[in-house]
Amino acid sequence: MTDSARKQELLEAAYQYVLGNGLADMSLRPLARQIGSSPRVLLFLFGSKEELIRALLARAREEELRYLAKLRDERTGLAATGWAVWAWLADPAHRALLALWVEGYARSLLGEPGPWADFGRDTVRDWLDLLAERQAADSGGPGAAAERTLLLAVLRGALLDLLATGDTERVTSAVQRHLRARSG
């Protein structure tokens, strides 16, 4: 299907809908009604519910990639990048997006084919690539890869904890402690 203006308009409306409602139990009828369309139009434009979900996950990933592009413009080290990433993750304005991201990530772990396939792997690769760019030029090899992986694991775990508890102060303090230990 071509990306008509109407398709993009409905994708954006559907994206706003799933930010508030999630994807797990998404049904085309309530979605279509909420965004001023019909299930038939959505199926015509996207081909299937699975393709609509794939488009919604791609839309969510666009948000992440936009942020990564901004970080790529900044020339900082690994710890400073970790802090910048945490500030973005902890920003309440991103909670709905990040909850949707966690849902897509978790569903991708099931290994089923479909719209979720590779979502988790692709996002891990996105973040690890950024972190690799931020490491000192002389820090190649398995130790550097382990350091990037550790930082990503800490940030991802902290994000899950923050989303579950809403305790920004406690979780931010833990992330800060980790980053200080790594840079000091």
N, C-alpha and C positions, 0 to 999 in steps of 0.2 A: 504494500500500500504506500502511496505517496504521503508525504507529510503535509497535508493540506492545513490551511489555517484552522479549520473546524477541528481537525484531529488534534492539533496542538492545543487548541482551546480546551477541548474535552480532556486531554491528557493532564493539563495543568489543573483543571477542576477536580479530576479524579485523584491527582496527587495530593491536593489540599484535603480531600476527603480521607484518603488513607493515612495521612499524617495524624488525623484525629481519631481514626477508627481501626487502623491496622489493616493487614492483608489476610490474616489467617482465616477469618470467616467471611471474607468479602463475597457478596452476592451481587450479580449484575443488576437485578431489579432495583434494590434499594440504592445502589450506587447511581444508576442512571436517573432515577427519580430525583435524587439529591443534587445532581449536577445539571439537570434540565435536559436530559436526553432520553434515550430508550435503549434497552438491551440490544435491540436489533441494530441500531445505529452503531453502538459500540462494537458489536461483532463485525459489522461491515467495515468499520474503520481499522480495527485492530486484528481481525481475522479469527480470534478466539479469546477466551478469558485468559488462557495461559500467556498469549502474546501481550495482552493488556498488562498483566502482572509483570511480565518481562520489561515492558516499556516503563512501568512505574518504578521498578527497581533501578533501571537505567537512569531515570530522572533523579532518584535519590542519590545515586552514585555521582551524578553531575555536580550536586552540591559539594560532595566530598572533594571531587577533582578540582572544582573551582578554588576551594580553600587550599588544596595542595599546591596549585599553581601560584597562589599568593605567597605561600611559604617558600617556594622555589626561588622567588625573586629576592628573598632575604638571604644574606650570607651570614649564617650563624652556625655555631657548633651543635653537636648532638644534644647536649643538655639544654641549651637555649631553645632548640627546636622542640624538645620534649615539653618544655614549659609552655611554649606557644601553642602546641597541640593541646595540652591539657586545658589551657585557658579557653580554647575554642570548644572542647568537649564539655567543659563545666558550665559554659554559658547557657542559662536557662532558655534562651531563644532557640537553641538547637535541640532541645529535649525530644520534641516530636520526631524530628528527622532521625535522631540517634536511636530512639525506640524502634522506629521502622527499620533502621539499619540492623539493629540487633535481631529483629524478627527475621529479616532476610538472611542474615548470617547464620542464625540457628537452623533455619529451614534448609540451608545449603549443606549443613553438616549431615543431614539424613542421607545424602548421596543419591537422592532420586533424580531422574532426569526431569527436565522441565524448567520453568522460569527461574528457579532458585539455584540451579546447577552452577557451580563455579563462583557464585557471588562472594562467598567467604574467602576463597582462595584469591580471587582477583583483588579484593579490598586489602587483604594482607600484603599482597605484592605491591599495591599502590603505596601503602605506608612504608614498607621496608625500603622501597626504591628511594623515597624521599629521605628517610633516615640515613641511607647509604651516602646520599649526596652531601649530607651534613657532617659526616664524620671527617676527621682530618685525612688528608690525602695519603698519609703514610700508615693509615690504620686498616690495611687490607687483611684478608685471611680469615680463618675460622673464628678467631677471637673477636674480630670486629663484627662479624655476622652474628655471633652470640650476643654481643653487646646491644646491637640493634634489635634483635629478637627479644631480649630481656626488656628493653625499654618499651617496645610495642606491647608485650604481654602485661607489663605493669599498667600502662595506659588503658589497655582494653579491660583489664580486671577492675581497675579503678572506675572506669566508665560504667561497667555492670553494677558495681556497688553503689555508685551515685544514682543511677537510674532506679535501683531497687529501694534505696533508702532516702534519697533526697538530701543526705547529709553532706553538703558541699564542703563545709569547714573541715570536718574530720578527714574526708577523702582527699581534699586538696593538701592538707597537712601531710598525709602519707606520701602523696606524689612528690611534694616538695622535698621531703626527707630523702626519698630515693634519688631524686635528681641531684641534690647536694652531695650525697655520698658518692655519686658517679663522677661529679665534676671536681670534687675536692681532693 
